[in-house]
Amino acid sequence: MRNVALAREEITVHNAADTFVRGFEHGAVLVNPSRRDFTFDLEKLFPGQSFHRIEGVKTPEFNNGSPAGPALTLGERDGIFLIKN
């Protein structure tokens, strides 16, 4: 077994049933692997920050560059990349 040195960085972990949230310097990733819709409270998870959706060619109705709002609902087994404003 090798020893691995990890870069020291600021990491936050948020506990919510069957969901994952990870904030990055320029955005965030939200994942809902559960079998039901879940609403992420972005204001509570990332106080004082706002996000918008990426602009994508696959599913442009979802990835349309619009503001993410204070809360965002993801359907079952879905995920999204958000860009910090």
N, CA, C and O atoms as a MOPAC input file, in Angstrom:
PM7 MOZYME 1SCF
protein

 N      0.83400 1    -1.17200 1     0.00000 1
 C      0.00000 1     0.00000 1     0.00000 1
 C      0.88300 1     1.24000 1     0.00000 1
 O      1.81600 1     1.34000 1     0.79600 1
 N      0.58900 1     2.19100 1    -0.89500 1
 C      1.36100 1     3.42100 1    -0.98300 1
 C      0.72900 1     4.52300 1    -0.15500 1
 O     -0.49200 1     4.58600 1    -0.01100 1
 N      1.56800 1     5.38900 1     0.38500 1
 C      1.06300 1     6.59300 1     1.03000 1
 C      0.82100 1     7.63600 1    -0.04500 1
 O      1.65900 1     7.84200 1    -0.92200 1
 N     -0.31700 1     8.28600 1     0.02500 1
 C     -0.66200 1     9.29800 1    -0.96300 1
 C     -0.84500 1    10.62100 1    -0.23700 1
 O     -1.61000 1    10.71000 1     0.72200 1
 N     -0.14600 1    11.63900 1    -0.69400 1
 C     -0.28600 1    12.97400 1    -0.11300 1
 C     -1.39200 1    13.70000 1    -0.87400 1
 O     -1.34200 1    13.80700 1    -2.09900 1
 N     -2.37400 1    14.19000 1    -0.15500 1
 C     -3.46900 1    14.92700 1    -0.77200 1
 C     -3.23100 1    16.42100 1    -0.62500 1
 O     -2.74100 1    16.88500 1     0.40500 1
 N     -3.57900 1    17.16000 1    -1.65200 1
 C     -3.47000 1    18.61400 1    -1.57900 1
 C     -4.48400 1    19.12400 1    -0.55900 1
 O     -5.62100 1    18.65400 1    -0.51100 1
 N     -4.07400 1    20.06100 1     0.23000 1
 C     -4.97700 1    20.61800 1     1.23600 1
 C     -5.90600 1    21.60500 1     0.54600 1
 O     -5.45600 1    22.55600 1    -0.09500 1
 N     -7.19800 1    21.37100 1     0.68400 1
 C     -8.18500 1    22.25700 1     0.08700 1
 C     -9.39500 1    22.36000 1     1.00200 1
 O     -9.59400 1    21.53900 1     1.89700 1
 N    -10.17600 1    23.35900 1     0.76100 1
 C    -11.37600 1    23.54400 1     1.55800 1
 C    -12.49100 1    22.68800 1     0.98300 1
 O    -12.90200 1    22.88400 1    -0.16000 1
 N    -12.98100 1    21.74100 1     1.77200 1
 C    -14.01900 1    20.82000 1     1.32700 1
 C    -15.18000 1    20.91600 1     2.30300 1
 O    -14.98700 1    20.92100 1     3.51900 1
 N    -16.37600 1    20.99100 1     1.76100 1
 C    -17.55300 1    20.93300 1     2.61200 1
 C    -18.39000 1    19.73600 1     2.19800 1
 O    -18.47900 1    19.41000 1     1.01400 1
 N    -18.99100 1    19.09700 1     3.15800 1
 C    -19.84700 1    17.94400 1     2.90500 1
 C    -21.21300 1    18.25600 1     3.48700 1
 O    -21.31800 1    18.73500 1     4.61600 1
 N    -22.25500 1    17.98500 1     2.72100 1
 C    -23.61600 1    18.26100 1     3.15700 1
 C    -24.39100 1    16.95900 1     3.20900 1
 O    -24.37200 1    16.17800 1     2.25800 1
 N    -25.06900 1    16.72600 1     4.31600 1
 C    -25.80900 1    15.49600 1     4.50400 1
 C    -27.26400 1    15.68600 1     4.10300 1
 O    -27.96100 1    16.54500 1     4.64200 1
 N    -27.70700 1    14.88800 1     3.16500 1
 C    -29.10800 1    14.86900 1     2.76400 1
 C    -29.39500 1    13.46400 1     2.26000 1
 O    -28.52500 1    12.80600 1     1.69000 1
 N    -30.59300 1    13.02400 1     2.47100 1
 C    -30.94200 1    11.64600 1     2.11700 1
 C    -30.71400 1    11.36400 1     0.63800 1
 O    -31.32400 1    11.99900 1    -0.22200 1
 N    -29.84100 1    10.41700 1     0.34800 1
 C    -29.61800 1     9.92300 1    -1.01600 1
 C    -29.20900 1    10.98800 1    -2.02600 1
 O    -29.49100 1    10.83600 1    -3.21500 1
 N    -28.55900 1    12.05300 1    -1.59300 1
 C    -28.11200 1    13.08100 1    -2.53500 1
 C    -26.65000 1    13.42300 1    -2.25500 1
 O    -26.11600 1    13.13300 1    -1.18400 1
 N    -26.02000 1    14.04900 1    -3.24900 1
 C    -24.63200 1    14.47500 1    -3.12600 1
 C    -24.50700 1    15.89800 1    -3.64300 1
 O    -25.11000 1    16.26200 1    -4.65200 1
 N    -23.71400 1    16.69900 1    -2.93800 1
 C    -23.45200 1    18.08100 1    -3.33600 1
 C    -21.96100 1    18.32000 1    -3.18400 1
 O    -21.35600 1    17.94300 1    -2.18000 1
 N    -21.37700 1    18.95100 1    -4.19200 1
 C    -19.96300 1    19.31400 1    -4.09300 1
 C    -19.78000 1    20.69500 1    -4.68600 1
 O    -20.10800 1    20.92800 1    -5.84900 1
 N    -19.25500 1    21.61500 1    -3.88200 1
 C    -18.95900 1    22.95300 1    -4.35100 1
 C    -17.52500 1    23.04000 1    -4.84000 1
 O    -16.62600 1    22.43300 1    -4.25900 1
 N    -17.31500 1    23.78600 1    -5.89800 1
 C    -15.99700 1    24.00500 1    -6.46800 1
 C    -15.74900 1    25.50700 1    -6.56900 1
 O    -16.65000 1    26.30500 1    -6.30800 1
 N    -14.55700 1    25.88400 1    -6.93700 1
 C    -14.20300 1    27.30000 1    -7.03600 1
 C    -15.12900 1    28.06200 1    -7.99100 1
 O    -15.51100 1    29.19800 1    -7.71400 1
 N    -15.48100 1    27.44100 1    -9.09800 1
 C    -16.28600 1    28.13800 1   -10.11700 1
 C    -17.65700 1    27.51200 1   -10.33600 1
 O    -18.32200 1    27.82900 1   -11.32300 1
 N    -18.08900 1    26.64200 1    -9.44900 1
 C    -19.39200 1    26.03500 1    -9.64900 1
 C    -19.72300 1    24.97800 1    -8.61300 1
 O    -19.11700 1    24.91800 1    -7.54300 1
 N    -20.69300 1    24.15200 1    -8.94900 1
 C    -21.13800 1    23.09500 1    -8.04400 1
 C    -21.72300 1    21.95000 1    -8.86100 1
 O    -22.14200 1    22.12600 1   -10.00600 1
 N    -21.74100 1    20.78200 1    -8.24700 1
 C    -22.35900 1    19.60600 1    -8.84100 1
 C    -23.38500 1    19.08100 1    -7.84400 1
 O    -23.09000 1    18.91700 1    -6.66000 1
 N    -24.59200 1    18.82100 1    -8.33900 1
 C    -25.66000 1    18.25700 1    -7.52200 1
 C    -26.04800 1    16.92000 1    -8.13600 1
 O    -26.20300 1    16.81300 1    -9.35200 1
 N    -26.20600 1    15.90100 1    -7.29700 1
 C    -26.54800 1    14.56700 1    -7.79600 1
 C    -27.67600 1    13.99500 1    -6.94400 1
 O    -27.63400 1    14.03800 1    -5.71400 1
 N    -28.68100 1    13.46000 1    -7.62600 1
 C    -29.80000 1    12.81100 1    -6.96300 1
 C    -29.91200 1    11.37600 1    -7.48000 1
 O    -30.61400 1    11.13700 1    -8.46200 1
 N    -29.23400 1    10.41300 1    -6.83900 1
 C    -29.29900 1     9.03300 1    -7.29600 1
 C    -30.53200 1     8.27800 1    -6.78700 1
 O    -30.70400 1     7.09700 1    -7.08900 1
 N    -31.38300 1     8.95400 1    -6.01900 1
 C    -32.54900 1     8.28200 1    -5.44200 1
 C    -33.62700 1     8.04300 1    -6.49700 1
 O    -33.49100 1     8.46300 1    -7.64600 1
 N    -34.68500 1     7.37200 1    -6.09700 1
 C    -35.79500 1     7.06100 1    -6.99200 1
 C    -36.97100 1     8.01400 1    -6.81600 1
 O    -38.11100 1     7.67200 1    -7.13200 1
 N    -36.68400 1     9.22200 1    -6.30700 1
 C    -37.72200 1    10.24300 1    -6.18500 1
 C    -37.09400 1    11.61400 1    -6.42700 1
 O    -35.88300 1    11.78500 1    -6.28600 1
 N    -37.91700 1    12.57500 1    -6.78800 1
 C    -37.43900 1    13.93900 1    -6.98500 1
 C    -36.89300 1    14.48800 1    -5.66500 1
 O    -37.33800 1    14.09800 1    -4.58500 1
 N    -35.92200 1    15.39900 1    -5.77100 1
 C    -35.35200 1    16.03000 1    -4.58900 1
 C    -35.08900 1    17.49500 1    -4.89600 1
 O    -34.57500 1    17.82700 1    -5.96500 1
 N    -35.44200 1    18.37500 1    -3.95900 1
 C    -35.19400 1    19.80800 1    -4.11100 1
 C    -33.99900 1    20.21000 1    -3.25700 1
 O    -33.99400 1    20.01900 1    -2.04100 1
 N    -32.99000 1    20.76900 1    -3.91200 1
 C    -31.78600 1    21.26300 1    -3.24200 1
 C    -32.01200 1    22.72600 1    -2.87400 1
 O    -32.40500 1    23.52200 1    -3.72700 1
 N    -31.77200 1    23.08500 1    -1.63300 1
 C    -31.88200 1    24.45800 1    -1.16200 1
 C    -30.52600 1    25.12900 1    -1.36100 1
 O    -29.66600 1    25.07500 1    -0.48200 1
 N    -30.34100 1    25.76000 1    -2.51400 1
 C    -29.04000 1    26.35100 1    -2.85300 1
 C    -28.67500 1    27.49900 1    -1.92700 1
 O    -27.49700 1    27.70100 1    -1.63500 1
 N    -29.66500 1    28.25900 1    -1.45900 1
 C    -29.37600 1    29.35800 1    -0.53100 1
 C    -28.78300 1    28.83100 1     0.76900 1
 O    -27.87500 1    29.44200 1     1.33400 1
 N    -29.28800 1    27.71300 1     1.23700 1
 C    -28.78800 1    27.13500 1     2.48400 1
 C    -27.44100 1    26.44000 1     2.27000 1
 O    -26.55000 1    26.53500 1     3.11500 1
 N    -27.29500 1    25.74600 1     1.14600 1
 C    -26.05500 1    25.02800 1     0.86300 1
 C    -24.89400 1    25.96600 1     0.55300 1
 O    -23.75400 1    25.70600 1     0.93900 1
 N    -25.19700 1    27.06900 1    -0.15300 1
 C    -24.15500 1    28.00600 1    -0.59900 1
 C    -24.59800 1    29.44000 1    -0.29600 1
 O    -24.95500 1    30.17800 1    -1.21400 1
 N    -24.58000 1    29.84500 1     0.98100 1
 C    -25.05300 1    31.18300 1     1.36000 1
 C    -24.29700 1    32.28700 1     0.61800 1
 O    -23.07200 1    32.25900 1     0.50800 1
 N    -25.06000 1    33.25500 1     0.11500 1
 C    -24.46800 1    34.40800 1    -0.55200 1
 C    -23.94800 1    34.14300 1    -1.94800 1
 O    -23.32800 1    35.02200 1    -2.54600 1
 N    -24.18100 1    32.95800 1    -2.48800 1
 C    -23.70800 1    32.62400 1    -3.83300 1
 C    -24.90500 1    32.35300 1    -4.73800 1
 O    -25.97300 1    31.95800 1    -4.27000 1
 N    -24.71700 1    32.56700 1    -6.02300 1
 C    -25.75900 1    32.24300 1    -6.99100 1
 C    -25.13700 1    31.48700 1    -8.16000 1
 O    -23.93800 1    31.59300 1    -8.41900 1
 N    -25.96600 1    30.72800 1    -8.85400 1
 C    -25.49500 1    29.84300 1    -9.90800 1
 C    -26.39600 1    29.94000 1   -11.13200 1
 O    -27.53500 1    30.39900 1   -11.05400 1
 N    -25.86300 1    29.49900 1   -12.25200 1
 C    -26.68000 1    29.33200 1   -13.44800 1
 C    -26.32500 1    28.00900 1   -14.10500 1
 O    -25.27000 1    27.42900 1   -13.84700 1
 N    -27.21900 1    27.54900 1   -14.95100 1
 C    -27.02100 1    26.28000 1   -15.65200 1
 C    -26.01100 1    26.46000 1   -16.78000 1
 O    -25.82800 1    27.57000 1   -17.28100 1
 N    -25.36600 1    25.38800 1   -17.17500 1
 C    -24.48800 1    25.45500 1   -18.33500 1
 C    -25.36300 1    25.54700 1   -19.58600 1
 O    -26.55100 1    25.23200 1   -19.53800 1
 N    -24.78600 1    25.97200 1   -20.68500 1
 C    -25.48300 1    25.95100 1   -21.97400 1
 C    -24.99500 1    24.72600 1   -22.72200 1
 O    -23.81700 1    24.62000 1   -23.06300 1
 N    -25.90800 1    23.80500 1   -22.97200 1
 C    -25.52900 1    22.55800 1   -23.61300 1
 C    -26.35700 1    22.27600 1   -24.85200 1
 O    -27.44900 1    22.81700 1   -25.02100 1
 N    -25.83500 1    21.43600 1   -25.70400 1
 C    -26.57500 1    21.03800 1   -26.90800 1
 C    -27.39900 1    19.78500 1   -26.65400 1
 O    -28.42100 1    19.56300 1   -27.30400 1
 N    -26.95200 1    18.96600 1   -25.70700 1
 C    -27.74200 1    17.80800 1   -25.31400 1
 C    -28.68700 1    18.26500 1   -24.21900 1
 O    -28.23900 1    18.81400 1   -23.21200 1
 N    -29.94900 1    18.05700 1   -24.38700 1
 C    -31.01600 1    18.52300 1   -23.48300 1
 C    -30.96000 1    20.03700 1   -23.25900 1
 O    -30.84400 1    20.48900 1   -22.12000 1
 N    -31.04300 1    20.82900 1   -24.34900 1
 C    -30.98700 1    22.28800 1   -24.20100 1
 C    -32.16200 1    22.84900 1   -23.40200 1
 O    -32.06200 1    23.96600 1   -22.89200 1
 N    -33.26000 1    22.12600 1   -23.27400 1
 C    -34.37600 1    22.59600 1   -22.45100 1
 C    -34.01200 1    22.58900 1   -20.96700 1
 O    -34.63300 1    23.29700 1   -20.17400 1
 N    -33.02100 1    21.80200 1   -20.59100 1
 C    -32.56500 1    21.71200 1   -19.20900 1
 C    -31.27200 1    22.49800 1   -19.00900 1
 O    -31.15100 1    23.26100 1   -18.05000 1
 N    -30.31900 1    22.31800 1   -19.89600 1
 C    -29.02500 1    23.01200 1   -19.84500 1
 C    -29.07500 1    24.22200 1   -20.77100 1
 O    -28.48900 1    24.22300 1   -21.85400 1
 N    -29.79200 1    25.25300 1   -20.31800 1
 C    -30.07700 1    26.40300 1   -21.17500 1
 C    -29.43900 1    27.70300 1   -20.70900 1
 O    -29.76500 1    28.76400 1   -21.24200 1
 N    -28.54500 1    27.65400 1   -19.73500 1
 C    -27.86200 1    28.86200 1   -19.26100 1
 C    -28.66600 1    29.72100 1   -18.31500 1
 O    -28.19800 1    30.78600 1   -17.91200 1
 N    -29.86700 1    29.29400 1   -17.94300 1
 C    -30.73200 1    30.10500 1   -17.08100 1
 C    -30.25500 1    30.08200 1   -15.62700 1
 O    -29.53400 1    29.16900 1   -15.22200 1
 N    -30.66000 1    31.09200 1   -14.84100 1
 C    -30.30500 1    31.10700 1   -13.41900 1
 C    -30.87400 1    29.87200 1   -12.71400 1
 O    -31.95600 1    29.39500 1   -13.05500 1
 N    -30.14000 1    29.37000 1   -11.74000 1
 C    -30.58300 1    28.18000 1   -11.02200 1
 C    -31.62600 1    28.50000 1    -9.96200 1
 O    -32.39000 1    27.61600 1    -9.57300 1
 N    -31.67900 1    29.73000 1    -9.48700 1
 C    -32.65700 1    30.10300 1    -8.47500 1
 C    -32.20900 1    29.70100 1    -7.07700 1
 O    -31.15300 1    29.09100 1    -6.91200 1
 N    -33.00900 1    30.04200 1    -6.07000 1
 C    -32.64200 1    29.72900 1    -4.69400 1
 C    -32.80600 1    28.24700 1    -4.35700 1
 O    -32.21600 1    27.75600 1    -3.39500 1
 N    -33.60600 1    27.54200 1    -5.15000 1
 C    -33.80500 1    26.10500 1    -4.95700 1
 C    -33.86600 1    25.45100 1    -6.33400 1
 O    -34.30000 1    26.06800 1    -7.30700 1
 N    -33.43500 1    24.21600 1    -6.40100 1
 C    -33.42500 1    23.50700 1    -7.67800 1
 C    -33.86400 1    22.06100 1    -7.44900 1
 O    -33.31200 1    21.36600 1    -6.59500 1
 N    -34.85200 1    21.61700 1    -8.21100 1
 C    -35.35600 1    20.25700 1    -8.08100 1
 C    -34.80200 1    19.39100 1    -9.19000 1
 O    -34.88200 1    19.73800 1   -10.36800 1
 N    -34.23400 1    18.25300 1    -8.79800 1
 C    -33.75900 1    17.26900 1    -9.76200 1
 C    -34.64800 1    16.03900 1    -9.68600 1
 O    -35.06900 1    15.61900 1    -8.60800 1
 N    -34.92000 1    15.48000 1   -10.83600 1
 C    -35.68500 1    14.25200 1   -10.89100 1
 C    -34.86100 1    13.07900 1   -10.40400 1
 O    -33.67700 1    13.21300 1   -10.09600 1
 N    -35.50200 1    11.93400 1   -10.34000 1
 C    -34.81200 1    10.73000 1    -9.87300 1
 C    -33.65500 1    10.37500 1   -10.78200 1
 O    -33.74100 1    10.50600 1   -12.00200 1
 N    -32.57100 1     9.92300 1   -10.17100 1
 C    -31.35400 1     9.49900 1   -10.86500 1
 C    -30.87100 1    10.54000 1   -11.87500 1
 O    -30.63500 1    10.23800 1   -13.04500 1
 N    -30.73200 1    11.76100 1   -11.39000 1
 C    -30.30300 1    12.86200 1   -12.25200 1
 C    -29.20300 1    13.65100 1   -11.55900 1
 O    -28.99900 1    13.51600 1   -10.35300 1
 N    -28.50900 1    14.46100 1   -12.31200 1
 C    -27.45700 1    15.31100 1   -11.78100 1
 C    -27.32400 1    16.55700 1   -12.63700 1
 O    -27.84100 1    16.61400 1   -13.75300 1
 N    -26.63100 1    17.55100 1   -12.10900 1
 C    -26.44600 1    18.79900 1   -12.85900 1
 C    -25.14200 1    19.46600 1   -12.44300 1
 O    -24.74000 1    19.41300 1   -11.28100 1
 N    -24.49900 1    20.08700 1   -13.40700 1
 C    -23.34300 1    20.95900 1   -13.18200 1
 C    -23.86200 1    22.38400 1   -13.20600 1
 O    -24.58800 1    22.75300 1   -14.12800 1
 N    -23.51000 1    23.19300 1   -12.21800 1
 C    -23.88700 1    24.59400 1   -12.16900 1
 C    -22.63800 1    25.45300 1   -12.17400 1
 O    -21.59900 1    25.06600 1   -11.64000 1
 N    -22.75300 1    26.63000 1   -12.78600 1
 C    -21.63600 1    27.57100 1   -12.84400 1
 C    -21.94300 1    28.71400 1   -11.89400 1
 O    -23.05000 1    29.25200 1   -11.88400 1
 N    -20.93600 1    29.08200 1   -11.08500 1
 C    -21.08900 1    30.16900 1   -10.12600 1
 C    -21.13900 1    31.50200 1   -10.87700 1
 O    -20.35800 1    31.73100 1   -11.80000 1
 N    -22.06400 1    32.37700 1   -10.47400 1
 C    -22.17000 1    33.70700 1   -11.10200 1
 C    -21.06600 1    34.61100 1   -10.61000 1
 O    -20.98700 1    35.76800 1   -11.02200 1

